[in-house]
Amino acid sequence: MITKAILKDCRKEGFDEEEIYGAYKIFFGTLVSHPRLRIINLLRKGRKNVSEIVEGLGAKQTAVSHELARLKRCGFVDMEVDKKFRYYKLNEKTIKPLMGLIDAHMSKNCIRILRAEKK
């Protein structure tokens, strides 16, 4: 999982292997949150400002802003400023293709996971 390039770059900045695994844990932990998954799914349909996300989720603005900060920090979303609005969109280069892979995986495993959880 941790490539030589990642290890080299992080060590150059003074981080050890355990800290790097900690960053992986934070990244994957981002997907554990129901609100963040809903935001990701909403942004798959296109860029949205915070008000549009709040409306789409029926959530409070402060909660959405908090979740967006985590998604941005971990590279899941990019933010653009357009006049007085901040627009968020899914990271097109890495996260959008990753979500496609997850969809393909879940299309084969979702039912099995749900059945196992019911037992």
PyMOL CGO cylinders between C-alpha atoms (Angstrom):
from pymol import cmd
from pymol.cgo import CYLINDER

trace = [
    CYLINDER, 0.00, 0.00, 0.00, 2.75, 2.46, 0.88, 0.3, 1, 1, 1, 1, 1, 1,
    CYLINDER, 2.75, 2.46, 0.88, 4.96, 2.85, -2.16, 0.3, 1, 1, 1, 1, 1, 1,
    CYLINDER, 4.96, 2.85, -2.16, 8.65, 3.67, -2.08, 0.3, 1, 1, 1, 1, 1, 1,
    CYLINDER, 8.65, 3.67, -2.08, 7.87, 7.11, -3.53, 0.3, 1, 1, 1, 1, 1, 1,
    CYLINDER, 7.87, 7.11, -3.53, 5.35, 7.89, -0.77, 0.3, 1, 1, 1, 1, 1, 1,
    CYLINDER, 5.35, 7.89, -0.77, 7.76, 6.63, 1.88, 0.3, 1, 1, 1, 1, 1, 1,
    CYLINDER, 7.76, 6.63, 1.88, 10.62, 8.68, 0.44, 0.3, 1, 1, 1, 1, 1, 1,
    CYLINDER, 10.62, 8.68, 0.44, 8.57, 11.89, 0.18, 0.3, 1, 1, 1, 1, 1, 1,
    CYLINDER, 8.57, 11.89, 0.18, 7.14, 11.56, 3.66, 0.3, 1, 1, 1, 1, 1, 1,
    CYLINDER, 7.14, 11.56, 3.66, 10.47, 10.67, 5.28, 0.3, 1, 1, 1, 1, 1, 1,
    CYLINDER, 10.47, 10.67, 5.28, 11.98, 13.73, 3.61, 0.3, 1, 1, 1, 1, 1, 1,
    CYLINDER, 11.98, 13.73, 3.61, 9.35, 15.77, 5.52, 0.3, 1, 1, 1, 1, 1, 1,
    CYLINDER, 9.35, 15.77, 5.52, 10.21, 13.98, 8.78, 0.3, 1, 1, 1, 1, 1, 1,
    CYLINDER, 10.21, 13.98, 8.78, 7.31, 11.51, 8.94, 0.3, 1, 1, 1, 1, 1, 1,
    CYLINDER, 7.31, 11.51, 8.94, 7.81, 7.88, 9.88, 0.3, 1, 1, 1, 1, 1, 1,
    CYLINDER, 7.81, 7.88, 9.88, 5.99, 4.81, 8.58, 0.3, 1, 1, 1, 1, 1, 1,
    CYLINDER, 5.99, 4.81, 8.58, 3.47, 4.73, 11.46, 0.3, 1, 1, 1, 1, 1, 1,
    CYLINDER, 3.47, 4.73, 11.46, 2.49, 8.34, 10.74, 0.3, 1, 1, 1, 1, 1, 1,
    CYLINDER, 2.49, 8.34, 10.74, 2.03, 7.46, 7.08, 0.3, 1, 1, 1, 1, 1, 1,
    CYLINDER, 2.03, 7.46, 7.08, -0.30, 4.60, 8.05, 0.3, 1, 1, 1, 1, 1, 1,
    CYLINDER, -0.30, 4.60, 8.05, -2.12, 7.12, 10.23, 0.3, 1, 1, 1, 1, 1, 1,
    CYLINDER, -2.12, 7.12, 10.23, -2.71, 9.28, 7.14, 0.3, 1, 1, 1, 1, 1, 1,
    CYLINDER, -2.71, 9.28, 7.14, -4.11, 6.22, 5.32, 0.3, 1, 1, 1, 1, 1, 1,
    CYLINDER, -4.11, 6.22, 5.32, -6.40, 5.58, 8.28, 0.3, 1, 1, 1, 1, 1, 1,
    CYLINDER, -6.40, 5.58, 8.28, -7.70, 9.16, 8.12, 0.3, 1, 1, 1, 1, 1, 1,
    CYLINDER, -7.70, 9.16, 8.12, -8.22, 8.88, 4.35, 0.3, 1, 1, 1, 1, 1, 1,
    CYLINDER, -8.22, 8.88, 4.35, -10.17, 5.61, 4.52, 0.3, 1, 1, 1, 1, 1, 1,
    CYLINDER, -10.17, 5.61, 4.52, -11.96, 6.77, 7.68, 0.3, 1, 1, 1, 1, 1, 1,
    CYLINDER, -11.96, 6.77, 7.68, -13.38, 9.62, 5.63, 0.3, 1, 1, 1, 1, 1, 1,
    CYLINDER, -13.38, 9.62, 5.63, -15.56, 7.05, 3.87, 0.3, 1, 1, 1, 1, 1, 1,
    CYLINDER, -15.56, 7.05, 3.87, -17.02, 5.79, 7.17, 0.3, 1, 1, 1, 1, 1, 1,
    CYLINDER, -17.02, 5.79, 7.17, -19.21, 8.85, 7.65, 0.3, 1, 1, 1, 1, 1, 1,
    CYLINDER, -19.21, 8.85, 7.65, -22.76, 8.61, 6.33, 0.3, 1, 1, 1, 1, 1, 1,
    CYLINDER, -22.76, 8.61, 6.33, -22.99, 12.40, 5.72, 0.3, 1, 1, 1, 1, 1, 1,
    CYLINDER, -22.99, 12.40, 5.72, -19.69, 12.44, 3.83, 0.3, 1, 1, 1, 1, 1, 1,
    CYLINDER, -19.69, 12.44, 3.83, -20.78, 9.51, 1.65, 0.3, 1, 1, 1, 1, 1, 1,
    CYLINDER, -20.78, 9.51, 1.65, -24.00, 11.37, 0.88, 0.3, 1, 1, 1, 1, 1, 1,
    CYLINDER, -24.00, 11.37, 0.88, -22.03, 14.51, -0.05, 0.3, 1, 1, 1, 1, 1, 1,
    CYLINDER, -22.03, 14.51, -0.05, -19.75, 12.47, -2.32, 0.3, 1, 1, 1, 1, 1, 1,
    CYLINDER, -19.75, 12.47, -2.32, -22.76, 10.90, -4.00, 0.3, 1, 1, 1, 1, 1, 1,
    CYLINDER, -22.76, 10.90, -4.00, -24.41, 14.31, -4.48, 0.3, 1, 1, 1, 1, 1, 1,
    CYLINDER, -24.41, 14.31, -4.48, -21.22, 15.78, -5.97, 0.3, 1, 1, 1, 1, 1, 1,
    CYLINDER, -21.22, 15.78, -5.97, -21.00, 12.92, -8.44, 0.3, 1, 1, 1, 1, 1, 1,
    CYLINDER, -21.00, 12.92, -8.44, -23.85, 14.69, -10.23, 0.3, 1, 1, 1, 1, 1, 1,
    CYLINDER, -23.85, 14.69, -10.23, -21.81, 17.89, -10.58, 0.3, 1, 1, 1, 1, 1, 1,
    CYLINDER, -21.81, 17.89, -10.58, -20.40, 20.83, -8.67, 0.3, 1, 1, 1, 1, 1, 1,
    CYLINDER, -20.40, 20.83, -8.67, -22.50, 22.40, -5.94, 0.3, 1, 1, 1, 1, 1, 1,
    CYLINDER, -22.50, 22.40, -5.94, -22.20, 25.28, -3.53, 0.3, 1, 1, 1, 1, 1, 1,
    CYLINDER, -22.20, 25.28, -3.53, -22.76, 24.77, 0.19, 0.3, 1, 1, 1, 1, 1, 1,
    CYLINDER, -22.76, 24.77, 0.19, -26.38, 25.96, 0.03, 0.3, 1, 1, 1, 1, 1, 1,
    CYLINDER, -26.38, 25.96, 0.03, -27.15, 23.44, -2.72, 0.3, 1, 1, 1, 1, 1, 1,
    CYLINDER, -27.15, 23.44, -2.72, -25.52, 20.66, -0.72, 0.3, 1, 1, 1, 1, 1, 1,
    CYLINDER, -25.52, 20.66, -0.72, -27.43, 21.66, 2.43, 0.3, 1, 1, 1, 1, 1, 1,
    CYLINDER, -27.43, 21.66, 2.43, -30.68, 21.61, 0.44, 0.3, 1, 1, 1, 1, 1, 1,
    CYLINDER, -30.68, 21.61, 0.44, -29.85, 18.32, -1.27, 0.3, 1, 1, 1, 1, 1, 1,
    CYLINDER, -29.85, 18.32, -1.27, -29.10, 16.59, 2.01, 0.3, 1, 1, 1, 1, 1, 1,
    CYLINDER, -29.10, 16.59, 2.01, -31.58, 18.34, 4.27, 0.3, 1, 1, 1, 1, 1, 1,
    CYLINDER, -31.58, 18.34, 4.27, -28.71, 18.98, 6.68, 0.3, 1, 1, 1, 1, 1, 1,
    CYLINDER, -28.71, 18.98, 6.68, -27.51, 21.97, 8.70, 0.3, 1, 1, 1, 1, 1, 1,
    CYLINDER, -27.51, 21.97, 8.70, -25.02, 24.33, 7.05, 0.3, 1, 1, 1, 1, 1, 1,
    CYLINDER, -25.02, 24.33, 7.05, -22.47, 24.05, 9.86, 0.3, 1, 1, 1, 1, 1, 1,
    CYLINDER, -22.47, 24.05, 9.86, -22.48, 20.24, 9.66, 0.3, 1, 1, 1, 1, 1, 1,
    CYLINDER, -22.48, 20.24, 9.66, -22.09, 20.30, 5.86, 0.3, 1, 1, 1, 1, 1, 1,
    CYLINDER, -22.09, 20.30, 5.86, -19.22, 22.80, 6.10, 0.3, 1, 1, 1, 1, 1, 1,
    CYLINDER, -19.22, 22.80, 6.10, -17.48, 20.58, 8.67, 0.3, 1, 1, 1, 1, 1, 1,
    CYLINDER, -17.48, 20.58, 8.67, -17.84, 17.49, 6.45, 0.3, 1, 1, 1, 1, 1, 1,
    CYLINDER, -17.84, 17.49, 6.45, -16.66, 19.40, 3.36, 0.3, 1, 1, 1, 1, 1, 1,
    CYLINDER, -16.66, 19.40, 3.36, -13.54, 20.52, 5.24, 0.3, 1, 1, 1, 1, 1, 1,
    CYLINDER, -13.54, 20.52, 5.24, -12.65, 16.87, 5.95, 0.3, 1, 1, 1, 1, 1, 1,
    CYLINDER, -12.65, 16.87, 5.95, -13.38, 15.86, 2.35, 0.3, 1, 1, 1, 1, 1, 1,
    CYLINDER, -13.38, 15.86, 2.35, -11.21, 18.71, 1.06, 0.3, 1, 1, 1, 1, 1, 1,
    CYLINDER, -11.21, 18.71, 1.06, -8.36, 17.99, 3.49, 0.3, 1, 1, 1, 1, 1, 1,
    CYLINDER, -8.36, 17.99, 3.49, -8.25, 14.36, 2.32, 0.3, 1, 1, 1, 1, 1, 1,
    CYLINDER, -8.25, 14.36, 2.32, -8.42, 15.30, -1.38, 0.3, 1, 1, 1, 1, 1, 1,
    CYLINDER, -8.42, 15.30, -1.38, -11.90, 13.92, -2.07, 0.3, 1, 1, 1, 1, 1, 1,
    CYLINDER, -11.90, 13.92, -2.07, -13.24, 17.26, -3.25, 0.3, 1, 1, 1, 1, 1, 1,
    CYLINDER, -13.24, 17.26, -3.25, -11.87, 20.38, -4.89, 0.3, 1, 1, 1, 1, 1, 1,
    CYLINDER, -11.87, 20.38, -4.89, -13.18, 23.85, -4.20, 0.3, 1, 1, 1, 1, 1, 1,
    CYLINDER, -13.18, 23.85, -4.20, -13.59, 26.70, -6.70, 0.3, 1, 1, 1, 1, 1, 1,
    CYLINDER, -13.59, 26.70, -6.70, -14.52, 30.29, -5.94, 0.3, 1, 1, 1, 1, 1, 1,
    CYLINDER, -14.52, 30.29, -5.94, -16.96, 31.86, -8.40, 0.3, 1, 1, 1, 1, 1, 1,
    CYLINDER, -16.96, 31.86, -8.40, -17.84, 35.41, -7.40, 0.3, 1, 1, 1, 1, 1, 1,
    CYLINDER, -17.84, 35.41, -7.40, -19.32, 35.16, -3.91, 0.3, 1, 1, 1, 1, 1, 1,
    CYLINDER, -19.32, 35.16, -3.91, -19.87, 31.39, -3.91, 0.3, 1, 1, 1, 1, 1, 1,
    CYLINDER, -19.87, 31.39, -3.91, -17.59, 28.48, -3.13, 0.3, 1, 1, 1, 1, 1, 1,
    CYLINDER, -17.59, 28.48, -3.13, -18.32, 25.49, -5.30, 0.3, 1, 1, 1, 1, 1, 1,
    CYLINDER, -18.32, 25.49, -5.30, -17.30, 21.96, -4.43, 0.3, 1, 1, 1, 1, 1, 1,
    CYLINDER, -17.30, 21.96, -4.43, -16.80, 19.16, -6.89, 0.3, 1, 1, 1, 1, 1, 1,
    CYLINDER, -16.80, 19.16, -6.89, -15.49, 15.63, -6.72, 0.3, 1, 1, 1, 1, 1, 1,
    CYLINDER, -15.49, 15.63, -6.72, -11.79, 15.26, -7.41, 0.3, 1, 1, 1, 1, 1, 1,
    CYLINDER, -11.79, 15.26, -7.41, -12.06, 14.30, -11.09, 0.3, 1, 1, 1, 1, 1, 1,
    CYLINDER, -12.06, 14.30, -11.09, -8.59, 12.86, -11.41, 0.3, 1, 1, 1, 1, 1, 1,
    CYLINDER, -8.59, 12.86, -11.41, -8.58, 10.32, -8.59, 0.3, 1, 1, 1, 1, 1, 1,
    CYLINDER, -8.58, 10.32, -8.59, -11.76, 10.11, -6.51, 0.3, 1, 1, 1, 1, 1, 1,
    CYLINDER, -11.76, 10.11, -6.51, -14.27, 9.98, -9.37, 0.3, 1, 1, 1, 1, 1, 1,
    CYLINDER, -14.27, 9.98, -9.37, -12.54, 6.93, -10.92, 0.3, 1, 1, 1, 1, 1, 1,
    CYLINDER, -12.54, 6.93, -10.92, -12.15, 5.41, -7.44, 0.3, 1, 1, 1, 1, 1, 1,
    CYLINDER, -12.15, 5.41, -7.44, -15.89, 5.75, -6.85, 0.3, 1, 1, 1, 1, 1, 1,
    CYLINDER, -15.89, 5.75, -6.85, -16.48, 3.95, -10.16, 0.3, 1, 1, 1, 1, 1, 1,
    CYLINDER, -16.48, 3.95, -10.16, -14.33, 1.07, -8.94, 0.3, 1, 1, 1, 1, 1, 1,
    CYLINDER, -14.33, 1.07, -8.94, -16.20, 1.01, -5.64, 0.3, 1, 1, 1, 1, 1, 1,
    CYLINDER, -16.20, 1.01, -5.64, -19.52, 0.94, -7.54, 0.3, 1, 1, 1, 1, 1, 1,
    CYLINDER, -19.52, 0.94, -7.54, -18.33, -2.02, -9.59, 0.3, 1, 1, 1, 1, 1, 1,
    CYLINDER, -18.33, -2.02, -9.59, -17.19, -3.82, -6.45, 0.3, 1, 1, 1, 1, 1, 1,
    CYLINDER, -17.19, -3.82, -6.45, -20.43, -3.09, -4.57, 0.3, 1, 1, 1, 1, 1, 1,
    CYLINDER, -20.43, -3.09, -4.57, -22.61, -4.17, -7.49, 0.3, 1, 1, 1, 1, 1, 1,
    CYLINDER, -22.61, -4.17, -7.49, -21.16, -7.65, -6.95, 0.3, 1, 1, 1, 1, 1, 1,
    CYLINDER, -21.16, -7.65, -6.95, -20.98, -7.61, -3.16, 0.3, 1, 1, 1, 1, 1, 1,
    CYLINDER, -20.98, -7.61, -3.16, -23.66, -5.32, -1.73, 0.3, 1, 1, 1, 1, 1, 1,
    CYLINDER, -23.66, -5.32, -1.73, -26.34, -8.01, -1.42, 0.3, 1, 1, 1, 1, 1, 1,
    CYLINDER, -26.34, -8.01, -1.42, -23.87, -10.41, 0.22, 0.3, 1, 1, 1, 1, 1, 1,
    CYLINDER, -23.87, -10.41, 0.22, -22.80, -7.74, 2.72, 0.3, 1, 1, 1, 1, 1, 1,
    CYLINDER, -22.80, -7.74, 2.72, -26.41, -6.86, 3.56, 0.3, 1, 1, 1, 1, 1, 1,
    CYLINDER, -26.41, -6.86, 3.56, -27.38, -10.51, 3.99, 0.3, 1, 1, 1, 1, 1, 1,
    CYLINDER, -27.38, -10.51, 3.99, -24.43, -11.11, 6.31, 0.3, 1, 1, 1, 1, 1, 1,
    CYLINDER, -24.43, -11.11, 6.31, -25.38, -8.08, 8.41, 0.3, 1, 1, 1, 1, 1, 1,
    CYLINDER, -25.38, -8.08, 8.41, -28.96, -9.38, 8.84, 0.3, 1, 1, 1, 1, 1, 1,
    CYLINDER, -28.96, -9.38, 8.84, -27.80, -12.62, 10.44, 0.3, 1, 1, 1, 1, 1, 1,
]
cmd.load_cgo(trace, "trace")
